[in-house]
Amino acid sequence: MDIKDVLKNIKATTSYQVEQKLDHLVRTSPHFNNLSETNKDLVLDLMKEYKDHIRRGIPISALKVREEMYHLYQNRLKLKLTKNDLDDIREILNAFRS
């Protein structure tokens, strides 16, 4: 399962189903194995923040992705985020842009 698969029929699924699919994706995908449990929760919180916009057909702007990444980068030491973690989070947020 990929982020594109989750987002493909997002308008036809309920909010709860979207959360479950995103949770399953982040927790089981080998692509996100390098994220710690705390960072996975952080990613899920970011996804939950934007899932309703995506379900209504409103994509995330590039500016919003940059703002989120800026805040994460500023707090990377406190959140214990590595460069790989930040790259994975950016990839997820960019998937929400389409």
Buried (B, 14 or more C-beta within 10 A) or exposed (E): EEBEEBBEEBEEBEEEEBBEBBBEBBEEBEEBEEBEEEBBEBBBEBBBEBBEEBBEEEEBEEEBBEEBBEEBBEEBEEBEBEEEBBEBBBEBBBBBEE
